């Protein structure tokens, strides 16, 4: 297990002299949402105007309210990954999923959709006229001084350091792109983002505007889970509200969250092979509570 904790904005200490680059899995969505919101800030995108040839808005894409399905529901997707196959092309994936057919009226319901974030990635590329990796680097990574995160492009990118070398996973299966980097950089990125170092106050407020998704989740620390713009956000045990993202892929889980009590803040990133979401989230919650307790 790799752990990094930031308390009151102080830079995290790496867990050792060498910090491996690990998959950030769906924490990548938080970074993509932040990138899209910088383009709203720069007047290159709009949050609430229907997108060209679409019935949904950027806000609905970012909050999983656009009516889109998710390729994770396809049994053949999971079978292909288990067989170490090369990723389908995006067009082939959309054909198998019937991915252009809306499953509900945009804004009327909620459904987690990796397809939605694939479309966000394409919007970013079109708005900036740059490849996704360059747009994310310029809009988010450089301004927040995140120096060692990058997009995985080869199988060797995500199994050579801290994962089972037999994983043999094609990162192109993550159709919106897969960031990899040290856990300390994930914690630092989220802490600086939510501290207001990237977005103006109105857009940071928009980013944290949350759709509440129900009550407690068995086996996980959420009391009132919700989803904002690229952020899982809600109440956890002890009355604390945290925001961040959990991500999981073959062989590992990552969770990156930030909590605030008054003027005190704590941010924690945890990565673990062979774990489940609930256990890793519980560990993050414990670390955040302990860090906040030390500030009192």
C-alpha positions in Angstrom: 0.0 0.0 0.0 1.2 3.5 -0.9 -0.1 6.5 1.2 0.4 10.2 1.0 -1.2 12.7 3.3 -1.2 16.5 3.1 -2.2 18.6 6.1 -3.1 22.3 5.8 -1.4 22.5 2.4 2.0 21.2 3.5 3.6 19.2 0.8 3.5 15.5 1.3 6.6 13.5 2.2 7.2 10.6 -0.3 6.9 7.2 1.3 10.6 6.5 0.3 13.4 7.6 -1.9 11.7 6.1 -4.9 8.0 6.7 -5.5 6.6 4.5 -8.3 4.2 5.8 -10.9 0.9 4.0 -10.4 -2.4 4.1 -12.3 -4.7 6.9 -11.1 -7.6 5.1 -12.8 -10.8 7.2 -12.4 -9.0 9.9 -10.5 -8.2 10.9 -14.1 -11.8 12.1 -14.4 -11.1 14.7 -11.7 -8.2 16.0 -13.8 -10.2 16.0 -17.0 -13.0 17.9 -15.3 -10.5 20.4 -14.0 -9.1 20.8 -17.5 -12.5 21.3 -19.0 -13.4 23.9 -16.3 -10.2 25.9 -17.1 -11.5 26.0 -20.7 -14.8 27.4 -19.4 -12.8 29.9 -17.5 -10.9 30.8 -20.7 -14.3 31.0 -22.7 -13.4 28.1 -24.9 -16.2 25.9 -23.6 -19.5 26.6 -21.9 -21.0 24.6 -19.1 -24.7 24.9 -19.9 -25.1 25.2 -23.6 -26.1 22.0 -25.4 -23.1 20.6 -27.2 -23.1 20.4 -31.0 -25.3 17.6 -32.3 -26.1 16.6 -28.8 -28.9 16.8 -26.3 -26.7 17.3 -23.3 -24.3 19.9 -21.9 -20.8 19.8 -20.6 -22.1 20.1 -17.0 -24.2 17.0 -17.5 -21.3 15.1 -19.0 -19.1 16.0 -16.1 -21.7 15.0 -13.5 -22.8 11.8 -15.3 -26.2 13.2 -16.1 -26.0 13.1 -19.9 -28.0 9.9 -20.4 -25.1 7.9 -21.7 -24.4 4.2 -21.0 -21.1 2.8 -19.9 -18.9 0.2 -21.6 -18.3 -1.5 -18.2 -21.7 -3.1 -18.6 -20.5 -5.2 -21.5 -19.5 -8.7 -20.5 -17.3 -9.0 -23.6 -15.3 -5.9 -22.4 -14.4 -7.7 -19.2 -13.6 -10.9 -21.0 -11.3 -9.2 -23.5 -9.4 -7.5 -20.6 -9.1 -10.9 -18.8 -7.7 -12.4 -22.0 -5.1 -9.6 -22.3 -6.5 -8.5 -25.6 -5.7 -5.2 -27.3 -8.3 -2.5 -26.7 -11.1 -2.1 -29.3 -11.1 1.1 -31.2 -13.4 3.8 -29.8 -15.7 3.3 -32.8 -15.9 -0.4 -32.2 -16.6 0.1 -28.5 -19.4 2.5 -29.3 -20.9 0.1 -31.8 -20.9 -2.8 -29.4 -22.4 -0.6 -26.7 -24.9 1.2 -28.9 -23.2 4.1 -27.2 -24.9 7.0 -29.1 -28.3 6.0 -27.9 -29.4 7.9 -24.8 -30.7 5.8 -21.9 -32.6 8.7 -20.3 -33.3 12.3 -20.9 -30.2 14.4 -20.0 -30.5 15.8 -16.6 -33.4 13.6 -15.5 -31.3 10.8 -13.9 -27.8 9.8 -13.0 -25.7 6.9 -14.4 -21.9 6.6 -14.2 -20.5 6.7 -17.7 -16.9 6.4 -18.8 -18.2 7.1 -22.3 -19.2 10.6 -21.1 -15.6 11.3 -20.0 -14.3 10.0 -23.4 -16.5 12.7 -24.9 -15.1 15.3 -22.4 -11.6 14.3 -23.5 -12.5 14.9 -27.2 -14.1 18.3 -26.3 -10.8 19.3 -24.6 -8.8 18.3 -27.7 -11.1 20.2 -30.0 -11.3 23.3 -27.9 -7.5 23.6 -27.5 -6.5 22.1 -30.8 -4.0 20.0 -28.9 -3.6 16.3 -28.1 -5.2 15.5 -24.7 -1.9 15.0 -22.9 -0.6 18.4 -24.0 -3.9 20.2 -23.1 -4.0 18.6 -19.6 -0.3 19.4 -19.1 -0.7 23.0 -20.0 -4.1 23.7 -18.4 -3.7 21.7 -15.1 -0.4 19.9 -14.5 2.0 22.8 -15.1 -0.1 25.5 -13.2 -0.4 23.2 -10.2 3.3 22.2 -10.4 2.6 18.5 -10.9 5.7 17.4 -12.6 5.7 13.6 -12.8 2.2 12.6 -13.8 1.6 11.5 -17.4 -0.7 9.5 -19.6 0.0 5.8 -19.9 0.3 4.7 -23.6 2.0 1.3 -23.4 1.3 -1.9 -21.4 4.7 -1.5 -19.7 3.7 1.9 -18.3 1.3 0.3 -15.7 2.9 -2.9 -14.5 6.6 -2.4 -14.3 6.8 -0.7 -10.8 4.3 -1.6 -8.2 1.9 -4.1 -9.8 2.1 -7.7 -10.7 4.3 -7.9 -13.8 1.8 -10.4 -15.3 -1.0 -7.8 -15.5 -0.4 -7.2 -19.2 -3.1 -4.5 -19.5 -3.6 -2.2 -22.5 -4.2 1.3 -21.1 -6.2 2.1 -24.3 -9.1 0.2 -22.6 -9.5 3.5 -20.6 -11.1 5.4 -23.4 -10.8 8.8 -21.7 -7.1 8.3 -21.0 -5.3 6.9 -18.0 -3.0 9.2 -15.9 -0.2 7.5 -14.0 2.0 9.1 -11.3 3.1 8.9 -7.7 0.4 9.0 -5.1 1.9 12.1 -3.5 1.4 14.0 -6.8 -2.3 12.9 -6.9 -2.8 14.2 -3.3 -0.9 17.4 -4.2 -3.0 18.0 -7.3 -6.3 17.6 -5.5 -5.3 19.7 -2.5 -4.1 22.6 -4.7 -7.2 22.3 -7.0 -9.7 22.4 -4.1 -7.7 25.1 -2.3 -8.5 27.4 -5.3 -5.1 27.5 -7.0 -6.4 26.8 -10.5 -10.1 27.9 -10.9 -11.9 31.1 -10.0 -14.2 30.9 -7.0 -17.4 30.6 -9.1 -16.1 27.6 -11.1 -14.7 25.9 -8.1 -18.1 26.2 -6.6 -19.6 24.8 -9.7 -17.2 21.9 -9.6 -18.4 21.0 -6.1 -22.1 21.4 -6.9 -23.3 17.9 -6.0 -26.1 15.6 -7.0 -26.9 13.5 -3.9 -27.2 9.8 -4.9 -28.8 8.3 -1.8 -28.0 7.0 1.6 -25.2 4.9 3.1 -23.4 2.3 1.0 -22.8 -1.1 2.6 -19.2 -1.8 3.1 -18.1 1.8 2.3 -17.7 4.9 4.5 -20.3 7.0 2.7 -23.2 8.3 4.7 -24.6 10.5 1.9 -22.7 9.9 -1.3 -23.0 12.3 -4.2 -21.3 13.2 -7.5 -20.2 16.7 -8.5 -18.2 17.7 -11.6 -15.5 15.0 -11.8 -15.7 14.6 -8.0 -17.2 12.0 -5.8 -18.4 14.2 -2.9 -20.5 13.6 0.2 -20.7 13.0 3.9 -18.7 10.3 5.6 -18.5 9.1 9.2 -17.9 11.8 11.8 -19.9 14.4 9.9 -17.0 15.2 7.6 -17.6 16.0 3.9 -14.9 14.9 1.5 -14.4 15.4 -2.2 -12.1 13.5 -4.6 -12.4 10.2 -6.5 -12.0 6.5 -6.2 -10.7 4.5 -9.1 -10.2 0.8 -9.7 -8.8 -1.3 -12.5 -7.3 -4.7 -13.0 -5.4 -5.5 -9.9 -5.5 -2.3 -7.9 -7.5 0.5 -6.4 -6.7 4.2 -5.8 -8.6 6.8 -3.7 -7.8 10.5 -3.4 -9.9 12.7 -1.1 -9.7 16.0 0.7 -11.7 17.0 3.8 -12.1 20.4 5.6 -13.1 21.4 9.1 -13.1 25.1 9.6 -9.7 26.4 8.5 -8.1 22.9 8.7 -7.7 20.7 5.7 -6.3 17.3 5.0 -5.9 15.4 1.8 -5.0 11.8 1.4 -4.2 9.5 -1.5 -3.9 5.7 -1.1 -3.0 3.1 -3.7 -3.2 -0.6 -3.1 -2.9 -3.7 -5.2 -5.4 -6.5 -4.6 -7.8 -4.4 -2.5 -11.5 -3.3 -2.8 -12.9 0.2 -2.9 -14.5 0.1 0.5 -11.3 -0.8 2.3 -9.2 1.8 0.6 -11.8 4.5 1.1 -12.0 3.6 4.8 -8.3 3.9 5.1 -8.4 7.3 3.4 -11.1 8.5 5.8 -9.1 7.3 8.8 -6.0 9.2 7.6 -8.0 12.4 7.0 -9.6 12.2 10.4 -6.2 11.6 12.1 -4.6 14.5 10.2 -7.4 16.9 11.1 -7.3 15.8 14.7 -3.6 16.7 14.9 -4.5 20.3 13.8 -6.8 20.9 16.7 
